[in-house]
């Protein structure tokens, strides 16, 4: 078959898939979405340590470029879709199986963060990179290529294959419940690049990919959830980006919601990152740009989380009369310099814990990160320090480690008591007056 014939065949597959219902397929696993006993979560680096910490939610990064095998190695697993066979890298899958199963077997809700890193392989770049991707973007993360028929077919086959694998009733490979599409897309130049774009244009492209993800997941799980990813800039854009590279989160969500409704609405949800306004200052209770009104606040951080729920409660944002669910899938607290830096980091977690606990629309508070990372712009966000000279080899537990471990236990109040004088308050009920 020549190139034109291959593209026509891929296009026919895409059209057929696009006609599928937005509801769950009749053969999809009917298991109900889990209801863990707490919101405590972690972006996991060390599975055994995460389990020992008593987490209830886990987030894992996933890179599509490490999954697909366009050269069709006969030793790799496959799926067939629309008459075409797609191969996937066995080693990468089995490594993920090991993490996912170890976590989900213990009742931990696993979220997979779907990413699309630029590969050094020209064949992978041709298939996976968005046609408008800018090779000079800083983090080499592309928006998903659901534009070309070949890229769209590979994406659909990949998500369907993974959803089938990690939604099996027997739990053979572990269970994934949450599928987060991309990362912080309102700062897309840095984290989900498709070249310069307006908010409206990006919403159109992103909604197509989110819809395809939802369709693929629901063919295998009646209650699996698909999430959008936004960072904390709400009515302003990230000041470090230029026009066409970044945009505010609120109008983008409104564009997305209108686009989704125009094509037949479905139950997408929101993975939000309410970092402090200054990533190097963990004292989010002092955030001046986090004000109560969602219509005007520049940012949504832990200080004004309620604004996010009030925004999503609007009928125009709901799905079938129900407010969309929120997980806080990535946020952390820097360890400032100084003798009290580690205590302040731990106190910031205590404050955030109580802020999240007060919001019934938030299902998970997933901390970033497990271990300090040498390549994170000087941020020290971990529960652990890293070994000097290493990238992220754990060295020593910081005070936040013990606070985190006890956050959802009867020992919480005693473990959190040290933080009250650091916030200048006498009880957590008075945290609105923290200073």
Secondary structure, 3 states (H helix, E strand, C coil): CCHHHHHHHHHHHHHHHHCCCCCCCCCCECCCCCCCCCCEEEECCCHHHHHHCCCCEEEEEEEHHHHECCCCCCCCEEEEECCEEEEECHHHHHHHHHHHHHHHCCCCEEEEEEECECCCCHHHHHHHECCCCCCCCCCCEECECCCCHHHHHHHHHHHHHHHHHCCCCCCCCCCCCEEEECCCHHHHHHHCECCCCCHHHHHHHHHHHHHHHHHHHHCCECCCEEEEEEECECCCCCCCCCECCECCHHHHHHHHHHHHHHCCCCCEEEEEECCCCCCCCCCHHHCCCCCCCCCCCCECCHHHCHHHHHHHCCHHHCECCECCCEEEEEECCCCCCCCCHHHHHHHHHHHHHHHHHCCCCEEEEEECCCECCCCCCCCCCCCEEECCCCCCCEEEECHHHHHHHHCCCCCHHHHHHHHHHHHCCCCHHHHHHCC
